[in-house]
Amino acid sequence: DEAAWKEFVASSSSSSSLREGGGIEACPSATPQRSLALQEGNRDILASEQPRVVLRLEQQGVIIVHKLPDWEVDDGRASGQKKTLQLSTFLQACFPERPILRDTAAGCGFLGRLDVQSSGLVLCALTHEAHLLLQLRQDMHAVAREYVALCHGFVPSCLEVSAPLLAHTPGVSTRVDATRGLPAVTRLRPLAWLCRRGSAYSLVVLSILTGRKHQIRCHMAHIGHPVLCDPRYAP
């Protein structure tokens, strides 16, 4: 309810701060002290290659994790069937006493996803109560999400892309579909430009008002500025 959320926000703001364009200020103890032995095939995953908990608010039931490239947030498979490095498996080892991290119906506690090739901050709830409160705030557009991407072409000014997206079965690309697609809105503004060997590139910061599958990648390709090195949507 509203009173519980206000208490949650008040207690969170007193112990950490997250500001636009900046980083997260957190104490060194934000990283779990467990020694994790993770393996990918026959190769041990070094500590420097593991995700890192950068903000830890266990009393409020919230953490923020820095996801590295090549890690998937969660593929929805059972533990023994997972084929890639999973952020969900990492957090289950860090917080074995938190049932929500194994609850696929609650998205394993995650609020939002990042593509496997991407890196960045991922918000995760450690309790079902915190997950519901955060989901409510996200549905009310009270949680801001920003991303930075290098894309093809010269993006001259701020843009808002409003194009409905239709996500098919796994393995099939998301596409713009004005008839059957779900509403999707992406805002972007250029930060810098680069010209190399006759090709133009733009560094842009993006914010999304919806969270459709591959939304940023599909929208950027739709307006003619696909994300660089995107094997699915870039030409």
Disulfide bonds with the S-S distance in Angstrom:
none
